Structures are given as C-alpha cells and as structure tokens.
Amino acid sequence: MKSSRRDFVKSAAFLGAALPSTPSFFINKSNPVKGSNRELMMEFMDKDSRSNHIPGGFFMHFNKKGDEAVKAHLDYYKATKMDFVKIQFDGMSLPLMPEIKQASDWYQMPIFKEDFFEPIVYIIRKLVKELKHDALILQTLYSPYQMAKQAVPWELLVKHVYEDPEAVSRGMKNVTLSILNFVQAGVKAGLDGFYTCAQGGETNRIADIQLFNRTIKNFDMLLYKEVNQLVQHNILHICDYDGNYVDFEKRFKDYPGQIVNVPLQADGKDFSLSDAYQIFNRPVMGGMDRHGVIANGTPEQVKKATEKVLAAAPAKTIISGNCTVAGTTPIENLRTAIEVAHRFRG
C-alpha cells in the first residue's frame, strides 16, 4: 500500500486530526532573549547564519512520570548546561496487541487519539512554561516502526513484513496517524520541534531495501514531512541501538530534519561527522561514543576526546552522543564535553 502525503493528510483530517490550513500558525515567532540558549540555537539552525557557536547536548532516560519527570528534565538541563531541552518519551508506549498473530491481522491496529498521549503532553506543557524563554523545546518522536514494535514484538513484526508487506502497511498507516495525533497535541502545547528517530533498516532487522522503503520509510516520510511543515527546528536521529546499517545514503539521505544525529559506524567501518556532512549536507550532531570515555573516563579525558572530535568535525556541529547515554554517566563528564564545545570556536 503506497500512501501519498496528500492521501495521508486527508486521512488525518477525516479521523479528527485536521492539520491547519496555514502551518505557520504553529511556528513560534517570538523574539528570543538576547544571549539565551534559545537565540544561540536558532542562529545555529538558520542555514544562512554564520554563527560560530558549537552547541552541545546529551540525552538520558529518566524513567519518571508527571511532575517527577518535569523536575528531572529541569535539573538535567541546568546541570549539564546543554543548549536545548530534549524531552524523553519514557513510559509512553502502545499497548501490546496479542491479537496480531499473523500478517493479515494488522488491519486490527487501532488509531490512538490525542488524549492517549496526555501523560507526555502534560510534561511538555510544564517544560514549555518553565524553559521556553531560555531554550528550544524539542520532543523525542519515535518512528511508526518503533511504536509498532511496542504493540507487536519486533521479531513478529519483521516476520510479517517479509510474509505480507501490504497487510503490515495497513497497520503501519494507523500507527502513523496515531503519532500524528501526538505531534499535533505537542505542537499546540508549545513545542519548537522534534527529535525524529529512524530505525528498522538495520542488517538484523529489515535489510531488504525495497521492503524497508515500502513498510518503514514510506510512513517515516509521511509523518516527518508533516512534522517539518508544522515546526521548524527538527533533528533527525538515525538510531543504531538495535543493530548496524550497511549504508545511510540510500536509506536516509532524503529524510527531513534541519540537523542529523548519526551513528559512529556504517558497514563495519568508522563513520565520522565529516562523512555524515558529505552525505546529508546539513549540520551534524554526535561524535561521542555513548559507551566510551563519556561514560567511564575522567573529565580531563573527556576534554581531550571532545577536542579531538571537534578538530575533525565540520563547522556546523553539535557535540553529542551517538544515542542516549546510560543513567550512570557522570553529569560532570557531560558538562565538560559541552563546555569544551562552547569554547572551541566561540
């Protein structure tokens, strides 16, 4: 089932997730506070800007809900001195669907409305109120594949894709519409953008490029193109948490996002920030192994490692991990890497 963006938008409107006729209605145009992280990040993300500021940001799962999650995000933002707020998606998942046993059962996948995502939207509202004057507020956004594998175990999902991609696509469309409901609720709550994740094309998942395009990329693109119509500050995250990729160019080069956060390897070889810039031709983010010196080194070791990464990186770089860092990672190490970035070409 090949969906066009126009058909997808019509489906969303029919199901009560109507998009605004003028997307800029959602875009925050307020003037940022002079010298704030918000101003610095907006200048950095402006493709015509000559800003020499190098931002930094690392992400950690807090596994908290409600006001405890709000406090954890606030404390972390202040302790690390990172340049923007990135809200985790902890504790929010689609319910298991044991009734999906074979590929033909994917038509049973429901569409979840905005109220289903209220626990995360509550956190968004609170953090927007507390920090939007100082920082861009970005929300983690799982892909349709990542959400689908919460409802159906990934092994079964992948098996069904190879058996009957058309049937799986019917369910993936409903998952995508559910996520769009969350996107719209989050934007109405004041988000500036999203940290959009891409997964599923790893060598141990759906390595077949045609099946990947049909059952995963098709829906990623439908969703993320709408995201980029609604808000203007988005980071594409190519996630290798579940496995490695043969290449990024064929799968992800045309994915939307003003910045791309990349893994450190492709096809078993090192993949640098400069390599990523050559492929994606946009600001890049990453460079630090989440399991490496940032997790178990001293601040002095982190300083040297960060300087080494930045010395070889493109001018438009955000220092970060290749994915979420462990909860045991010393905050001092994260703050050190960010402070080194701020001083590097400031």
KATA-V130727 format. One record per residue. RES is the residue in one small letter. PSI is psi as a letter, one per 30 degrees, with the letter a starting at -180 (* if undefined). D_LAST is the distance of its C-alpha to the last C-alpha in whole Angstrom. Layout:
RES/PSI/D_LAST  RES/PSI/D_LAST
//
This chain:
m/j/50  k/j/47  s/k/46  s/l/44  r/e/41  r/e/44  d/e/46  f/e/44  v/e/43  k/e/47  s/e/47  a/e/44  a/e/46  f/e/49  l/g/49  g/g/47  a/h/43  a/k/43  l/l/40  p/k/39  s/f/41  t/j/37  p/e/34  s/f/32  f/e/34  f/f/32  i/k/29  n/k/27  k/g/26  s/k/25  n/k/22  p/l/20  v/k/19  k/k/16  g/f/13  s/l/15  n/e/14  r/e/16  e/e/15  l/e/11  m/e/13  m/e/16  e/e/13  f/e/12  m/f/16  d/j/17  k/f/18  d/f/18  s/k/14  r/g/12  s/k/9  n/g/6  h/k/5  i/j/7  p/l/10  g/k/13  g/k/16  f/l/20  f/k/23  m/k/26  h/k/30  f/f/31  n/h/35  k/l/35  k/l/37  g/b/37  d/f/36  e/e/35  a/e/33  v/e/31  k/e/30  a/e/29  h/e/26  l/e/25  d/e/25  y/e/23  y/e/21  k/e/20  a/e/21  t/f/18  k/h/15  m/l/15  d/f/14  f/l/17  v/k/21  k/j/23  i/k/27  q/l/29  f/g/32  d/k/34  g/g/38  m/j/38  s/l/40  l/k/43  p/l/47  l/k/49  m/i/51  p/f/54  e/f/56  i/j/54  k/e/56  q/l/56  a/e/54  s/f/57  d/f/56  w/f/52  y/f/54  q/f/54  m/k/50  p/l/50  i/k/47  f/k/45  k/l/45  e/e/42  d/f/44  f/e/43  f/g/40  e/e/40  p/e/39  i/e/35  v/e/35  y/e/36  i/e/33  i/e/31  r/e/32  k/e/32  l/e/28  v/e/28  k/e/29  e/e/27  l/f/24  k/f/23  h/f/22  d/f/19  a/l/19  l/k/20  i/j/23  l/k/24  q/k/27  t/k/28  l/j/31  y/k/33  s/l/35  p/e/39  y/e/39  q/e/38  m/e/40  a/e/43  k/f/43  q/e/43  a/e/46  v/k/47  p/k/47  w/e/44  e/e/47  l/e/50  l/e/47  v/e/47  k/e/50  h/e/51  v/e/49  y/f/50  e/e/54  d/i/53  p/f/50  e/e/52  a/e/53  v/e/49  s/e/48  r/e/50  g/e/48  m/e/45  k/e/45  n/e/46  v/e/43  t/e/41  l/e/42  s/e/42  i/e/38  l/e/38  n/e/40  f/e/37  v/e/34  q/e/36  a/e/37  g/e/33  v/e/32  k/f/35  a/f/33  g/g/30  l/k/28  d/f/25  g/a/25  f/l/26  y/j/25  t/k/28  c/k/30  a/k/32  q/l/34  g/f/38  g/g/38  e/l/37  t/f/40  n/g/42  r/c/42  i/i/43  a/f/42  d/j/44  i/e/42  q/e/45  l/e/45  f/e/42  n/e/41  r/e/44  t/f/44  i/d/40  k/e/38  n/e/40  f/e/40  d/e/36  m/e/36  l/e/38  l/e/36  y/f/32  k/e/33  e/e/35  v/e/31  n/f/29  q/e/32  l/e/32  v/l/28  q/g/25  h/i/22  n/k/23  i/k/22  l/k/25  h/j/26  i/j/28  c/k/30  d/g/31  y/e/32  d/f/36  g/a/36  n/l/35  y/l/35  v/e/36  d/l/34  f/f/31  e/e/32  k/e/35  r/e/35  f/f/31  k/e/30  d/g/31  y/k/30  p/l/28  g/k/25  q/f/22  i/k/20  v/k/22  n/j/22  v/l/24  p/l/26  l/f/26  q/l/29  a/k/31  d/h/35  g/g/35  k/l/32  d/k/28  f/j/26  s/l/22  l/e/19  s/e/20  d/e/24  a/e/23  y/e/21  q/e/24  i/e/26  f/f/25  n/h/23  r/l/20  p/k/17  v/l/18  m/k/17  g/b/19  g/f/19  m/k/20  d/k/24  r/f/25  h/g/28  g/b/26  v/f/24  i/f/22  a/e/26  n/g/27  g/l/25  t/l/24  p/e/20  e/e/20  q/e/21  v/e/19  k/e/16  k/e/17  a/e/18  t/e/15  e/e/13  k/e/16  v/e/16  l/e/13  a/f/14  a/g/16  a/l/15  p/l/15  a/e/12  k/i/12  t/k/13  i/k/13  i/k/14  s/a/17  g/l/21  n/f/23  c/a/25  t/k/26  v/l/26  a/l/29  g/f/30  t/f/30  t/k/26  p/k/25  i/e/23  e/e/21  n/e/20  l/e/19  r/e/16  t/e/15  a/e/14  i/e/12  e/e/11  v/e/10  a/e/8  h/e/6  r/f/5  f/e/6  r/g/4  g/*/0
//
